Amino acid sequence: MNDIAILPAPTTPEAFYAFLDKLGIAHKTRTHAPVFTVAESVSLRDEIPGAHTKNLFVKDKKDRYFVLTVEENATVDLKAVHKVIGASGRVSFGRPEKMMEYLGVAPGSVTVFGAINDRAGNVTFVLDEDLMKHELINGHPLSNDATTSVSRDDLLRFLEATGHTPLVLKVTD
């Protein structure tokens, strides 16, 4: 049994940090006022180094779910991205109920770190190639009132430890 299977769902930020610690993943978290959009989080750039992310929770016509993690100011063509990620037909945004069920987060808090709650492997995680050029990557630690920084390589290790093999693809314009 893997370590993630014993965590209660949805995982709390504290349990998420403990999971990172157990994996030996260095991380730094800064708490701040809740931010729901990239525009609201701009003021944090000077305080938190590294690449800041935008995460899109989408589904295809066969109800396969994906989290697309890209740099905060990147553009994703939702009419064409299905060709890159291997989705069945065009993608649309996933419903908030599925976001909570699969990732354990509410709208405005979508994060690559939600993989810790997707124990059944319902979601494919896609990391943009341009994002992965950065050494330090930031995301919400399961709530939008904090930002957690990890290294690019440790982000990949985290995803693998949750049972997800991420796709690293060019999904931005």
CORSUL-V245761 format. One record per residue. N is the residue number from 0. NEAR is the number of other C-alpha atoms within 12 Angstrom. Layout:
N,NEAR + N,NEAR
This chain:
0,10 + 1,13 + 2,20 + 3,30 + 4,20 + 5,16 + 6,22 + 7,18 + 8,25 + 9,29 + 10,31 + 11,22 + 12,30 + 13,19 + 14,23 + 15,34 + 16,28 + 17,21 + 18,31 + 19,33 + 20,17 + 21,17 + 22,22 + 23,17 + 24,25 + 25,24 + 26,28 + 27,24 + 28,28 + 29,23 + 30,22 + 31,21 + 32,15 + 33,21 + 34,25 + 35,23 + 36,23 + 37,27 + 38,15 + 39,17 + 40,30 + 41,18 + 42,15 + 43,24 + 44,19 + 45,11 + 46,17 + 47,25 + 48,23 + 49,27 + 50,33 + 51,40 + 52,41 + 53,37 + 54,40 + 55,44 + 56,42 + 57,38 + 58,33 + 59,29 + 60,17 + 61,16 + 62,22 + 63,28 + 64,35 + 65,43 + 66,42 + 67,48 + 68,45 + 69,38 + 70,32 + 71,29 + 72,21 + 73,24 + 74,23 + 75,27 + 76,20 + 77,25 + 78,20 + 79,22 + 80,30 + 81,30 + 82,18 + 83,27 + 84,34 + 85,23 + 86,27 + 87,22 + 88,21 + 89,23 + 90,31 + 91,27 + 92,26 + 93,29 + 94,22 + 95,21 + 96,15 + 97,26 + 98,35 + 99,27 + 100,25 + 101,35 + 102,42 + 103,32 + 104,34 + 105,25 + 106,25 + 107,26 + 108,33 + 109,43 + 110,46 + 111,49 + 112,53 + 113,47 + 114,49 + 115,45 + 116,41 + 117,37 + 118,31 + 119,18 + 120,25 + 121,26 + 122,39 + 123,38 + 124,43 + 125,40 + 126,39 + 127,37 + 128,23 + 129,27 + 130,34 + 131,32 + 132,20 + 133,24 + 134,20 + 135,27 + 136,40 + 137,42 + 138,45 + 139,42 + 140,41 + 141,37 + 142,36 + 143,33 + 144,24 + 145,27 + 146,39 + 147,38 + 148,35 + 149,36 + 150,28 + 151,30 + 152,20 + 153,25 + 154,41 + 155,31 + 156,25 + 157,35 + 158,36 + 159,24 + 160,29 + 161,36 + 162,26 + 163,31 + 164,20 + 165,32 + 166,25 + 167,27 + 168,26 + 169,28 + 170,34 + 171,30 + 172,18
